[in-house]
């Protein structure tokens, strides 16, 4: 099994606002992924979101922890996608940073 993909995105929003933006962002992600994903599940326990996406016969699962000054993410990628881990990490970091920027 490949090593999990981990990333940290700093923010200055505070925990509650960062969590609110992630909740809203999941709705947008669900809409974008609906064309290729057969299943998208997420659930919150306090400030941790667990998620699972099945797309093109591949399952991606992980969690996101919302902290006061950062968002920490750990994702288990299937071996085929683990080969693209750096590209995935860059894209997720870029999208997450846009979501968490002050507006």
C-alpha positions in Angstrom: 0.0 0.0 0.0 1.4 3.4 -1.0 2.3 6.0 1.7 -0.6 8.4 2.4 -0.6 11.8 0.7 -0.4 14.5 3.3 -0.6 18.2 3.0 -1.1 21.3 5.2 -2.7 24.6 4.0 -2.2 27.5 6.3 -5.0 30.1 6.8 -5.8 33.1 8.9 -9.6 32.5 9.0 -10.0 30.8 12.4 -11.4 27.3 12.8 -15.1 28.1 12.3 -14.8 30.1 9.1 -12.3 27.6 7.6 -14.8 24.8 8.4 -17.7 26.7 6.9 -15.7 27.2 3.7 -14.8 23.5 3.5 -18.5 22.5 3.9 -19.4 24.9 1.1 -16.5 23.7 -1.0 -17.6 20.1 -0.7 -20.9 21.0 -2.4 -19.0 22.5 -5.3 -16.6 19.5 -5.5 -19.5 17.1 -5.4 -21.1 19.0 -8.4 -17.8 18.9 -10.4 -17.0 15.3 -9.6 -20.6 14.0 -10.2 -19.8 13.4 -13.9 -17.1 10.9 -13.1 -17.7 9.7 -9.5 -20.0 6.9 -8.7 -20.0 7.7 -5.0 -19.0 10.7 -3.0 -19.4 10.5 0.8 -18.3 12.8 3.6 -19.1 13.1 7.2 -18.0 15.4 10.0 -17.0 14.5 13.6 -16.2 17.8 15.4 -13.5 19.5 13.3 -12.6 16.4 11.2 -14.2 15.5 7.9 -13.9 11.9 6.7 -14.4 11.5 2.9 -14.5 8.7 0.4 -14.8 9.1 -3.4 -15.2 6.3 -5.9 -14.4 7.2 -9.5 -13.3 5.2 -12.5 -13.2 2.0 -10.3 -10.7 3.7 -7.9 -11.4 4.6 -4.3 -9.9 7.6 -2.6 -10.4 8.0 1.1 -9.0 10.2 3.8 -9.7 13.0 6.3 -9.3 16.7 6.7 -8.6 18.3 10.1 -9.6 21.9 10.5 -7.3 23.7 12.9 -7.3 27.3 14.0 -4.5 28.3 11.6 -4.3 25.5 9.1 -6.1 22.6 7.4 -4.3 19.2 7.5 -5.3 16.6 5.0 -4.3 12.9 4.7 -5.5 10.8 1.7 -5.1 7.2 0.9 -4.6 6.9 -2.8 -4.9 3.6 -4.8 -1.6 2.5 -6.3 -2.5 3.8 -9.8 -3.2 7.3 -8.5 -0.3 7.2 -6.1 1.9 7.4 -9.2 0.4 10.9 -9.7 0.7 11.9 -6.0 2.8 15.0 -6.6 0.5 16.4 -9.2 -2.6 15.6 -7.1 -1.0 17.3 -4.1 -0.2 20.4 -6.0 -3.7 20.7 -7.4 -5.4 20.1 -4.1 -3.1 22.6 -2.4 -3.8 25.2 -5.0 -7.6 24.7 -4.8 -7.5 24.6 -1.0 -5.5 27.8 -0.8 -8.0 29.5 -3.1 -10.9 28.3 -0.9 -9.3 29.5 2.3 -8.0 32.9 1.1 -9.4 35.9 2.8 -12.2 37.6 0.9 
